[in-house]
Amino acid sequence: MDRLRSEARSRVAIGVIGPPDLVEQIMMIGADLPAAADWRLVGAPLAGEHETYEKFSKIADTIDVVLFTGPLQYDLARQAGELPVPATFVPMSGASLYAALLRGVLNEGIDPARVSIDSLPAADVDEAYGEIGVSTASVHVSSYDQPESARGFAGFHEQLFRRGATTAALTTIRSVAKALTASGVPVLRVLPTSHTLRLALNTAALLGTGSRLEEAQIAIAVVELAASARPSYSGPGNYWQQELKLSLHQSLLADARVMGATVTPRDENAYVVTATVGALAQATDGFRVAPFMDRIRSEAGVPVEVGIGLGTTARDADANALVAVEKARNAGAAAAYLVGGDGTVLSLPLRQRRRAEAEPAIATKGAKLLERLIGGLGDGPEALVVDAEIVADVLAIAPRSARRVLQSLAEEGLAWPMPPVKGSQAGRPRQPYRLVRP
């Protein structure tokens, strides 16, 4: 008996909180996974979203990490009080739409081109519909943004249906589905796929392991310039390469300071970031988004490949990081990859910025000029390195005016002055600038 208790304590305890059907599905999937011997699941099904924090409080002392079945439950719990253990949730994605739409077409006779959908980001809906070749012109989407937005989902669906604009509602929230059914609105639940649930369980296990080890497990990230961003030749005379390395290093240091991590060069095109699992989990919102990539793309204007390795030793973590960066390279730098100490692989997507942040309402004069200038240059990162002569040729202006243009772009942060290049003839050295692509 004592041996069994010891084994139970040695396993990571994962609390699962959400609607009964999803909690049951996660418990069944978790029991069948190869890693099931390393964790134990503690289910806490909800009768309604209002009791989320109450259910969590009852099991908080018995678990190492909590997995909520969706962002709504996660946010409700965080708003209600402190979460003393690491927490994550099952993400919503466009992949879940396929099964719901297929059920609706086969069983309910709905028109998939005339439906209302809640919770999912509009971009995910557009991508899912694009893959099945159906127009979204008459598809209405209300994305999730904190619990306040969920309170309006039922009214959103019902109003569209009463107007005849839709044939059915698709919702991820059980209480919304029950309210719509009571109102006579055809409704379909959009449920996470089994693949998504397996990834969420693995993420929760990683968080719980980090907590159990008191955040001491080593995490190593390899950050490499994507092949498309690398200079065509290397050497001390390539000022663009030196400036790019400096910019990449500065961007990494900005994030590393927050994580308490160290940054060291690996080779001409890569850096190594060494941190702990706990710090990395915090920087990636619980292993849900990629670290470093957004800042580097914004500040340095180049794509990077990020691979993260975990392990109880630096050697193990480094080996896993190399495996992970190879996966990121094969994916075209579209996401970061993480390989855990047990071989678990996670894909960490880019952080989705809010539209107001990603799309400034008014473009400055300098931004418009920069767009015009970049449009007249060739492809590739080296084409963004210009001087007054190149700018004068592209914009059809005098060299003196071109120098003023470059100085004004630099003042707005849209161009970076690089080290002057001394020519073979006497005279003023050539002053190159690197344009910062928006």
N, C-alpha and C positions, 0 to 999 in steps of 0.2 A: 504493500500500500504506500509506504513512504517513497519507494522508487517511482511509483506512478505519479505521486504528487510532485516529485522533483522534476520528472520529465514534463509534466504539464506546465510547471513554472518556467522551464527552460525554453518553451515554445513561445513565439510572439502571439499575444492575444489581440485579435482584431474584432472590435465591435462593429456590427452592421446595423444601421438604423435607417428605416424608411418604410414604405408601404409593405404590407405582409407578402404580396406576391413577389415583389422584387427581393425582399430579404430572403425568402425561401429559395428563389432561383440562385442568388449569390451563394447561399449556404451549400446548395447542391453542387454548383460549379466548383466551389472551393474544396469540397471534399474529394473531388475527382482529379484535381491538379497534382502533378508530381511533387510540388513543394508543400503539399498538405501536411506532411509529417513535421514541417518546421513551424507551423502555426496552428492555432485553434480559433474558431469563429464563435463569437457571442452575438446571437441575434436579438434585436430589440424592435419588433414590428410596431408600427404606429397605427392608431385608429384615426388620427387626424394630424395635420401638420402642427397644430397648436401645442401638442405634447412632445415635440421634438426634444427640447432641452430637458424636460422632466425624465424622459426615457434615457437620455444620455447620462444624466446625473446618477441614475440608479446603477449603471454599469461602469462608471468612470473609474472607480477604484479597482476594478478587476481586469482592465484592458491596458494595452500598451499604445494603441492607436485606434482611431475610429474612422470608419468608412461610411459616409452618408450616401444614399442612393441617388442623390442629385444635388445641384447647387442650391435649390430652394431650402432643403433641410439643413445644409451646411451653413447658409447665411442666417437662417432663423436661430440656429443654435448659437452662433457667434454673437448675434444681437442680444440674445437672452442672458448671456453671462460668459464667464471665462471658461476656456477649454483647457483643462490641465494636461491633456495628452495631445500628441500630434493628430491632425485631422486632415482628411482629404474627401473627395466625392467622386462619384461616377460622372464623367463628362457627357454632355449631350453633343451629338454629331449628326451630320447629314446621313451617315450610313444607316442610322436607325429608321430613316424614312422609308427605305425600300420595302421592308417587310410590312409596315403599316399600310402603305399605298397598295401593295399587292393584295393584302387581305381585304382592303376596301373595294378594290375593283372586282375581285372574285366573289366575295360574299355579300357585299352591300350594294354593288352596282353604282358606286360613286364615280364622278368624273374627276380624275386626279388634277386636271387643269383648272378646276374650280373648287378649291378648298381653302380653308384658313388654317394656319399652323402657328402654334405658340412655342416659346422657349428657344427654338433653334436660331442661330445667327442667320441673317438673310443671305450672307455669302455661302453658307453651307447648303441652304435650300437651293440657291441658284446652281451650285455645283452638282448636287444630286439630280436635279431636274435636267440639267444639261447632259448628264451621262445617260439618262433614259430617253432623251430627245423630246421632252415635253416642254412647252412654253410656260413661263411663269407670269405671263401678262395678267392673268386673272387669279393668281395665287396670292393670298394675303398673309403677311407674316408679322407677328408681334414678338420680338425677341425678348429674352429674359434679361432684366437688369435690376437685381436686388428684389427682395420679397414684395416691395410695393408694386412692382410691375405685374406680378402674378395675380394680384387682387383684381385686376381688370381683364384677365384672360377670358373668363366666362362671358362677360358682357361683350367683349370684342367678337367672339365667335357667334354668339346668339344674334347680335345686331346684323352681321353680314348674312347669316342664314335667313333671317326674317325678310331681308331685302331681296332675297333671291340671287345674291351675288355668289353664293357657295352651295355646294351639295353636301358638305360634311365638314366637321371640325377635327383637327388632329392636335392632340395635346399630350404633353409628357407628365402632367400632374393628375394624380388619381382623383383628388377632390373636385377638380375642374371637370373631369370626365363624368363624375357622378351628378354634378349640378346640371350639366348640359343634357344628360340622359333624362333627368327629371323634367327638363323644359321641352323635351321632344326634339332636340337637335341631334341628328346623327353624329356620332363621335367615335373616333378611333384613338386608342392609346399608342403613343410612340414610345417604345421600350428600347433600352440599350441592347445592343447585340451581345451574344455570348463572348465574342472576342473582346469587346469593350469591357465587359465585366471581369474577364480574366486579367486584363491589363490593370484595371483599377485595384484588384486584389494584390497583384504584384507590387503596385505602387504603395499600397497601404503597408504591405510587409516590409518594404524598404524603409519606410518612415518609422515603423515600429522597431526595426532592427537598430536604426540609428539612435532612437530613444533608449533602447535597452543597453546599448554600448556607451551611453552617456555622451553621444555625439563624437566618440573618439575614432570611429572607423574612418579610414583615409579615403578621400575622393580626389582623383586627379583628372583634370580636363586638358585635353590637347586641342588647341585652337589654331587651325591652319588657314592660310589664305586659299580661297578656291582657285582652281587652275586658271579660270578665266580672268582672275585679278592679278596673276603673277606677271612680273616684267619679263620681257623676251630675253633679257640677258642680265647677269648678276655681276657685281663688282663694286669696289669703292667709288668708282666714277659715276655710278648710276644714282644721281641725286633723287630721282623719283622713288627708287626703291628704298633708299635710306629714310626719306621723309615718310613713306608709307609704313615702314617698320616702326618709326617713332610714334606715328598716329595710332597704330594698332596697339602698341605697348601702353600708351596713355589711356586708351579706352578700356583696356583690360584692368589697369591699375585702379580706375575709378570704381569698377564693380568689385575688385578684389579687396579694396580697403573696407568696404561694407561687410564683406564675408570674413574678414580676418585672414585672408588667403595670401599666398606668395605667388609672384609671377616671374618666370625665368625663361629666357630664349631656348628653344629646342634646336632650331636651325634657321636658315635664312628666311623661311616662310612660316614658321610656327612658334608658338609659345606654349608653356606648360603652366597651368594654374593648380596649385596644391591647396586643398581645403579639407574640412571635415564633412561628414555626411550631414550633420545637423545644420551647418552653415549653408551647404549647398541646397538642402531642402527648403530653407527659408528663402533663398535667392530665386528658387524656381517655383514658388508657390506650391510646395509639396510635390515636386517632380511632375508638374503639369505643363510648364512652359520652358523654353530653351533659355539658358543663361547666355550673356555676352552678345548674342547675335544682333539684337535690336540696336543696342548702343553702337556697335561697330558699324552697322549699315548706315546709321544716322550720322555718326561723327566722321567716320573714315570713308564712307561711300563705297565700300567693297563688301562682297559676300565672303563668308568664312565657313569652314567646316568644323563643327564642334563635336568631339567625342569624349564621353565621361566614363571613367572606370572606377569601381569601388572595390575595396579589398581590405583585409586585416593587416596587410603589409604594403609598403610603397611599391614593391615589385609586382605584386598581384594587381594593384590598382592601375599601375602603368600599363601592364599587359592588356588589361581589359579596356583601358582608354584607347589603345591602338586599334583594337578590334572595333570599338565604337566609332572612331573617326573614319575608319574604312567604310562602315555602313553609311555614315553621313556623306562621304564622298560619292558613294554609289547612288545616293538619293538626290544628288545635285545640290547639296547645301540647303535643302528646303526645310530641314529640321535638325535638331541635335539628337544624338543617340546616347543612351546610357546602358552600360553592361554591368550588372551587379556581381557581387562576389560569388553568387551561385549560378552565374551564367544568364540570369534574367535580362532580357533586352526590352528597353522602353524607348519609344519615340517621343521626343519633347518638341511640340510645334512652336513656331514663333508666337510671341505674345501679340494678341489682337488689340491694337490701340482703338480707343473710342474714335468715332468719326470726327468729332470736333478737334481732336488732337492730330489725327492723320491728314485732315484736309483743311488747311487754313482757309478762312473765308475770303481773305483779300491777299492777292499776291503783290509783293512789293515791286517797285520799278526795277530794282536790282535782280529780283527773281525772274522777272520777265526777260530782262536782258540776258541773264544766264541761260535761260531756256533757248533763246534764239541763238546764242553762241554755241551751246552744246549741239544744237541741231545742225550746225554747219561744220562740225568736226567729224572725224572718222569714228569707228567703233573701237572698243577696247579701253582699258584704264589709262594707258599711256597717252591716248589722244586727249585726255583731260589736262595734260601738262602743256601750258601755253606760255607765250611771251607777247610783248607788244606787237611784234611783227606778224605773228599768226592772227592775233585779234584784229589788227588793222585789215588784214586780207579777208577774214571771214565777214567782218561787219562793214567793209568798204569805207573805212575812216582813216584819218591820218594817224601815224604812229604816236604823235603826242597825245591825241585824243584817246588812243588805245591804252596808253599808260594810265590815263586818268580813269578809264573804265575799270582796269584791273585794280587800281587802288581803291576805288569805291566798292568793288565787289569784296575786296579783302576787309574793308571796314564793316561790311554787313555780315561777315563770316561765310561768304559764299565762295571765297578763294583763299588759298594759303600761300604766302610768299615762300619760296624755296631758296636754298643757298645760291647766290649769284654764280654764273658760269663765265669764267674768264675766256675771252676769245683769243684767237691766234694773232690778231692785230691789236694795235694800241687803241685805247678808247674805253668807254664805259662798259663794264661787264654786263652780259645779258642777264636780265632778271626774270627767271621763270616763275610761274604760279601754277598751283594745282587747283582746278575748279572742283567745287564740292557739289556733286550731283544731288538734287533734291530728292 
